[in-house]
């Protein structure tokens, strides 16, 4: 098991190294570059040359890349010039991270709570009205763009019916104490129940919009996996031996059917970061997705660097944990 974990960690480091090279090359190939973003269109050639020298952009590319790695290892990605002007880019990421984690957590909880039980029931009742309608719903969930679903939910539940708040993380002016910057958790820890409930209400619409694709994918994988396991000889043998339906359902069917589902859950958690860019933009939810969109609009290269690198690190770490969980569930994985 230890050898398996070490091998996966080495692969993780190689992936991060490759991403750093691609990110370094991509940001320096963008039109105008960081100098143009900082000086604006009216910057003189002399000022541009001076700034390039200050930033070390006049050095050879290998020297620039090594300097980039050294500063990145220390958490120094530069100063924001668009999202939060004058603040370190790493501080922008840390201040925005709790919002995205909170949103992603609720979205994946919604997806798992609905998709896995529904996928199992649909497989057991293959061909029924429930199965057919569930499959159609999952196809819609994959086909409909997140931003379109987000706008529809916002229009119906916030604008037209006024049931839920249309944007933000919490109502402006509410008396709330923020300890961890996870607003719902903060409200619970401080026993400010009105603040916790208000933050939770602000999460509902973006979380449901963000959960649409993970729900659809996990449902379809669960359904297909359960259908496959139900045809296995060991399931029929267990039934022939007279084992209780509950034992067959959980020990023989669900445990084996969840093996591919676990891997897909890890991939979907990482994909939530991509979906969060559109969802947070629609609902003005102050997370890293919204910061990434603003960073692109305002050419805030330091913020783009830290957000992309940290998002990739989160994605890789989540998938490392999923691989470990996968290896615990199925010992055969450790030998591959």
Secondary structure, DSSP 8 states (H G I E B T S, - for coil): -HHHHHHHHHHHHHHHHHHHHHHHHHHHHSSSHHHHHHH-TT--HHHHHHHHHHHTTTS-HHHHHHHHHHHHHTT---B-SSSSTTSBHHHHHHHHHHHHHHHHHHHHHHHHHHHHHHHHHHHHTTTSHHHHHHHHHHHHHHHS-HHHHHHHHIIIIIIIS--S--SSSS-TT-----SSS-HHHHHHHTT-HHHHHHHHHHHHHHHHHHHHHHHHHHHHHHHHHHHHHHTSHHHHHHHHTT--HHHIIIIIIIHHHHHHHHHHHHHHHHHHHHHHHHHHHHHT--SHHHHHHHHHHTT-HHHHHHHHHHHHHHHHHHHHHHHHHHHHH-GGGGG-
